[in-house]
C-alpha cells in the first residue's frame, strides 16, 4: 500500500448566503491511501456531502489544499479538473443517477463517451464492468426493469469503467432495503479486497463498521479517526463476491 490517492491539508469551506458567511468545513486534514477503504460518518449537517464534493472536484475549498494522486487540484483549471474527475474518480450515488431511457450497458458507457473512447472499446469495457458486478445478463435492460440493487450495481459498474484511482460512494445503500444494502456492501468489500480504493460517505454504522478506517465529522471538523485492519474485513475477494452474488 502506498500513500497518495487523496490528501486534504487544512481544508475549509464557507458558503455565502446573502451577506452571511456560513462555514461548513473547518481545517479538515486526512488522507486516503491506495487500497484503503474509508468511511466518512457524521450527523446531518456535519459537512459530509460538502467534503465529498471537494474530494470529487465538484467544488473548491475556501482554504487549504487538496491533492489527488499527488496533483494539487486547487491549481488546476476547471477543464483540467473535469478531465481528472472523469478519468480518475468513480462516483456512486444513493439515487443511482441512471438515464431512464438508456440500457444498463449504455449507462455504463457514458463516462467513456466523455473520455473520447471509441465505440468498440467502450462496449468492450462496459460489458466487462457489468460482468464484474454480476450483471452481464442484464446489459440490455432499462433501469425501470431492474431492481434497486441491480440499479446500484449498474451505477457501480459505471464508476469502475474508467479504471479510476478512487471510488467515491455517497450513501450507496441509503435507498435500499437491509438485505439488498448488505449485498451492495459485499460488492464494495470484494472491490476493496481486489485492490480498489474506496471512500464511502454514510450515516449507516453497519456500512462504516465494514471499512478499514472511519473518519468522523462533527460540525465540519474531524473529531476522530478509527483504524481497523487493512481492507474491509480481511476476507478474500472471491469469498466476498460469492456472498454478494447470492
C-alpha positions in Angstrom: 0.0 0.0 0.0 1.4 3.4 -0.9 0.4 6.9 0.0 -1.1 9.5 -2.2 -4.6 8.8 -3.7 -6.3 11.7 -1.8 -4.7 14.1 0.7 -6.5 17.0 2.4 -4.5 19.7 4.2 -6.3 22.2 6.5 -9.3 22.3 4.2 -12.2 24.7 5.0 -15.3 25.5 3.0 -17.5 28.6 3.6 -20.7 29.4 1.6 -22.1 32.9 1.3 -25.9 33.3 1.8 -26.7 36.9 1.0 -24.5 38.9 3.4 -23.9 36.0 5.7 -20.9 33.7 5.6 -21.8 30.1 6.5 -18.8 27.9 7.5 -19.3 24.2 6.6 -15.9 22.6 7.0 -13.0 23.7 9.3 -9.4 22.7 8.9 -10.1 19.2 7.7 -6.9 17.2 7.4 -6.7 13.5 6.5 -5.6 11.2 3.7 -6.8 8.2 1.8 -4.1 5.8 0.8 -4.0 3.4 -2.2 -6.0 0.3 -1.4 -7.8 1.7 1.6 -11.5 1.6 2.4 -12.5 4.7 4.4 -15.9 5.7 5.7 -16.7 9.3 6.5 -19.5 9.5 9.0 -21.4 12.2 10.9 -24.8 13.5 11.7 -26.8 15.5 9.2 -25.2 18.9 8.6 -21.8 17.7 9.7 -20.3 18.5 6.3 -20.1 15.0 4.8 -21.6 15.9 1.4 -19.6 19.1 1.1 -16.5 17.1 1.8 -17.3 14.6 -0.9 -17.9 17.4 -3.4 -14.5 18.8 -2.7 -12.7 15.4 -3.0 -14.7 14.7 -6.1 -13.6 18.0 -7.7 -17.2 19.2 -7.9 -16.3 22.2 -5.7 -13.2 24.0 -4.5 -12.2 24.7 -0.9 -12.3 28.2 0.6 -8.9 27.5 2.2 -6.5 24.6 2.4 -5.1 22.2 -0.2 -6.4 19.0 -1.8 -4.2 16.6 -3.6 -5.4 13.8 -6.0 -2.7 11.2 -6.8 -0.1 13.8 -5.9 -1.6 16.6 -8.0 -2.7 19.8 -6.1 -6.2 20.3 -7.6 -6.6 23.9 -6.5 -4.1 24.9 -9.2 -5.9 23.2 -12.0 -8.3 24.9 -14.4 -12.0 23.9 -14.5 -11.4 22.0 -17.7 -8.5 20.1 -16.2 -10.5 19.3 -13.1 -13.3 17.9 -15.3 -10.9 15.6 -17.2 -9.3 14.4 -13.9 -12.7 13.8 -12.4 -13.9 11.8 -15.4 -10.8 9.6 -15.6 -9.6 9.2 -12.0 -12.7 9.4 -9.8 -15.7 7.0 -9.9 -18.9 8.2 -8.4 -21.7 6.1 -6.8 -24.8 7.9 -5.6 -27.7 7.0 -3.3 -30.2 7.7 -6.1 -28.2 5.7 -8.7 -28.5 8.6 -11.3 -29.1 6.4 -14.2 -30.5 7.6 -17.5 -34.0 6.1 -17.6 -34.3 5.7 -21.4 -30.9 4.0 -21.8 -29.9 0.4 -21.2 -27.6 -0.6 -18.4 -24.9 -1.0 -21.0 -25.4 2.5 -22.3 -25.4 3.9 -18.8 -22.1 2.3 -18.0 -20.5 3.5 -21.3 -21.4 7.1 -20.6 -18.1 8.2 -18.8 -16.2 6.6 -21.7 -18.1 8.8 -24.2 -17.0 11.9 -22.3 -13.4 10.5 -22.2 -13.4 10.1 -26.0 -13.1 6.3 -26.1 -14.1 4.7 -29.4 -17.4 2.8 -29.8 -16.0 -0.7 -29.9 -13.7 -0.2 -26.9 -16.5 1.5 -25.0 -18.7 -1.5 -25.4 -16.0 -4.0 -24.5 -15.1 -2.1 -21.3 -18.7 -1.6 -20.3 -19.5 -5.3 -20.8 -16.5 -6.2 -18.7 -17.6 -3.7 -15.9 -21.1 -5.1 -15.9 -19.7 -8.6 -15.7 -17.6 -7.6 -12.7 -20.7 -6.7 -10.7 -22.6 -9.8 -11.8 -25.0 -8.1 -14.3 -23.7 -9.1 -17.8 -27.1 -10.8 -18.4 -29.0 -7.5 -17.8 -26.9 -5.4 -20.1 -29.8 -4.6 -22.4 -32.4 -3.8 -19.7 -33.6 -0.3 -19.0 -33.3 0.9 -15.4 -37.1 0.6 -14.9 -36.7 -3.2 -15.5 -34.0 -3.5 -12.8 -34.4 -3.8 -9.0 -32.9 -1.2 -6.8 -30.0 -3.4 -6.0 -29.4 -4.1 -9.7 -29.6 -0.3 -10.5 -26.9 0.3 -7.9 -24.8 -2.4 -9.3 -25.0 -0.7 -12.7 -24.0 2.6 -11.0 -21.0 0.8 -9.5 -20.1 -0.6 -12.9 -20.3 2.9 -14.4 -18.0 4.1 -11.6 -15.5 1.4 -12.4 -15.5 1.5 -16.2 -12.8 4.2 -16.4 -10.5 2.3 -14.0 -10.4 5.2 -11.5 -7.9 5.8 -8.8 -10.7 6.1 -6.2 -14.4 5.3 -6.0 -16.5 7.8 -4.0 -19.8 6.4 -2.8 -22.4 8.8 -1.3 -24.8 6.8 0.9 -24.7 3.9 -1.6 -27.1 1.7 0.5 -29.4 4.5 1.7 -32.2 3.8 -0.8 -32.1 0.0 -0.4 -33.6 -2.5 2.0 -31.3 -4.0 4.5 -30.7 -7.3 2.7 -30.0 -5.6 -0.7 -27.9 -3.0 1.1 -25.8 -5.8 2.6 -25.3 -7.3 -0.9 -24.1 -3.9 -2.2 -21.7 -3.6 0.8 -20.5 -7.1 0.0 -19.7 -5.9 -3.5 -17.7 -2.9 -2.2 -15.9 -5.4 0.1 -14.9 -7.5 -2.9 -13.8 -4.5 -4.9 -11.6 -3.3 -2.0 -10.2 -6.8 -1.4 -9.2 -6.8 -5.1 -7.3 -3.6 -4.6 -9.8 -0.8 -5.2 -9.6 2.4 -3.1 -13.0 3.2 -1.7 -14.3 6.2 0.2 -17.9 5.9 1.4 -20.0 8.7 2.8 -22.5 7.1 5.1 -24.7 7.5 8.2 -25.1 3.7 8.4 -23.0 2.3 11.3 -23.0 -1.1 9.7 -21.5 0.2 6.5 -18.9 2.2 8.4 -18.0 -0.8 10.5 -17.1 -2.7 7.4 -14.5 -0.2 6.3 -10.8 -0.3 7.3 -10.9 3.3 8.7 -13.7 5.6 9.9 -13.3 9.4 9.8 -16.0 11.1 12.0 -17.1 14.6 11.3 -18.9 16.9 13.8 -19.8 20.5 13.0 -17.5 20.4 10.0 -14.4 19.2 11.9 -12.7 15.8 12.0 -13.3 14.6 15.6 -11.8 11.1 15.4 -10.2 8.5 13.1 -10.6 4.9 14.0 -8.3 2.5 12.1 -9.0 -1.2 11.6 -7.3 -4.0 9.9 -6.4 -3.3 6.2 -9.3 -4.0 3.8 -12.9 -4.0 4.7 -12.9 -7.2 6.7 -10.0 -9.3 5.7 -11.9 -11.8 3.6 -10.7 -12.7 0.1 -12.2 -11.1 -3.0 -13.6 -14.4 -4.2 -15.4 -15.2 -0.9 -16.9 -11.8 -0.6 -18.1 -11.7 -4.2 -19.6 -15.2 -3.9 -21.6 -14.0 -0.9 -22.6 -10.7 -2.6 -23.9 -12.7 -5.6 -26.2 -14.9 -3.5 
